[in-house]
């Protein structure tokens, strides 16, 4: 049992492509079969190595490992040539020398009549020796196939034209290469986006002309933006790696993608092993799926909350490096991650919150400081209490905050809020006793002193 993912390297790995890859991967794993990665790089003008790298990086980050490949179509030109020659020799293909101008006139005339713009077979029986190579599509009958998602589909052959299978420079076209590859690589289920559905009848006729058995087809509904238009760059990050950059966990994105067009009861959260166990082609929705950034963010937060600290650390490594955060001097990073897990929607947010434990800052948020740093007395008293504290743990720190409130006859907010701002610089901190423990005694005292200096400078 084999399925494949066959992107063309003319851009990055986008969300639609990643979902196709996930469905093909999950199907192969469910069947205990092989997942093949094939790079369809025959469009030499638009294919780039940078795009190949972006696709491989995206697949790697998502953890969708291929069992075979990556295969590159540009390395298989001899094989395609062999098939083109075979079709020509069996009178199942022919050379065509129609000019672009002639074809344009034909197209315009047919469109004007309200007919389907298609080639009229002008060169079909001319026995030419050069030009593009066209496949002799049957002129009568129907192409009928059962799509695993869309059900029975039937197209009349008179609606299809003699498609070009080789350009005038001899390079093969998509519809030919994909048929040859899927046959040679023993792909028995072709899972792809439904933008390919119009190609399927043409490809089936090629399979039959070559005497090859057909794979099963499953065409996935497209993904729309929240506005109902086809998902595109203007809907935000559509490149898979952009989601890594924004602080999403790969498993959260995979979970989100599998739910775009597939469901299992009301279940929302699926581990990878559950996806493999429960996945089937029959439960894919026929209707287009709608991409919802809020839902993805919610899912990401759920994954961050429940993820192991080791997994978060592995995924944080890139972000820490990217933002030049040095965690070598300060608390044990696992303890900080544990503290931040509950409150972080993304890994970018987590890194922002994590900086204060390792890097000192030289100013406070001005707006908050004007509001919180009015009275030096609570901060002074707390500082003297904390200076003599030997056992620097959250419970003891909490006790000193409580005693400060009692001695001054003030509510917790009067010391809690200024202490929070002193510790973080921006007011973003969780339980201040835990934060102070993690920040460490020296840094905590230094930051409280910095708050007192600020009050001294700004009191008139």
C-alpha positions, 0 to 999 in steps of 0.5 A: 500500500502506497500513497504519495505527496508530490509538490511542485517546488515553485514556492514554500510548503503552504497550508493546503499542501501540508494538509494533503501531505498529512492525509496521504501520510496518515492513510499510508500509516493506517494501511501500514504502507509506504509514504512516498515524497516526490518533487514535481520539478519539470517546470524548469522556469519556476522550480527553485532549489530554495523551494525544494528546501522550503518543502523539505524543511516544512515536512521535517518540522511537521514530522511527516517523514517519508519512507521513499524519496524524495524522487525528482522528476527532472531525473526521470526524463529518459523514462518519460521519453520512452513512454512518449515514443511508445505512445507515438509508435502505437498511434496513440499520440501525434505531433501537432504544429498548430501555432499559438495564434491559430489556437487562440483564434480557435479558443475565441471562436468557441468561447463566443459560441458558448462552447468549451474551448478545446483543441479541434484535432487539426493535426491528428491525422497529418503524420507530422514529425515535429512540434508538440506531442498530443495524446489521442483522447478517445472521441466517444464514450465516458470516463467514469470513476469512483472518487473516495471523497466525492463519489461517482464521477462521469465525464464524456470524452467529447468534453476532453481534448487531445492534451499535450504530453510533450512540449516542442522542446521534448520536455514532458508535461504534468499529466504525463509525468504524474501517470508514469510516476504513480504507475512506476512507484506503485502508488495505489491511492492518489490523494490530492486537492480537488483543483486536480479533479479536471485532470483525472479523466485525462490521466485515466485515459492515459492509464488505459492507453498504456494498459496500466491498472488504475489507482484509487483517487481521493480529491480533498476539498479546498481550504477557504479563508474566514471570508469564504475566499480561497486561502491565500497570502492575504489571510495571513501566514499560509507558509507552514514555516511561518507558523513555526516562526509565530510560535505554533507547535507542529503537533497543534498545527497537524491536529488543526489541519486534520480537522480541516475537512475530516472529522471523527465524531465531536472529538477536537484534539487528536494525537498523531497516533490517534490520527493514524488509528482513526483516519479514513478517506470516507469521513472526509467532508465534500464541502470546502473547509474554512480556516480559522486562526482563532481556533488554531490559537486555542488549539496551540494553547491547549497543546502548550499546556499539556505538552511535556517540558522536554518537547516544549524545550526542543521546540523553543530552541529555535526561538531562543536562538532566533531572539538571542536569549541566553539561558545559561545564567539564571534558573533551570529553564525547565522550571521556567517553562513549567511556570509559563506553560499555563499562560502562553498561547504561543512559543513566541509569547513564552520566549517574551515572558521568559526573558526576564528570568535571564536578562536584566532590563534598564527601564520600566514600562512608563505608563505602568510605572507612573501608576504603580511606583507612587509610594516607596514605603511598601517596596522599602519594607519588602526589600529589607525583609527579603534581604535577610531571607535565607531560604529563598523559596516561593512560600517564604517570599509570599510570607514576607509580602503578607507581613509587609501588608499587615505591618503597613495595614495595606491590601495585597494590591498595594505591594503586589502590583509594584512588586510585579512591575519591579520584577518584570519591567512590563507587569507581565508576570504570573504568581509573583512569589514563584516568579521571584523564586525563579528570578533569584534573590540577587536579581530580585533585590536589585530590581526592587532597588531599581524601583526605589531609585525610579521613585526617588527620581520621579517624585517631586 
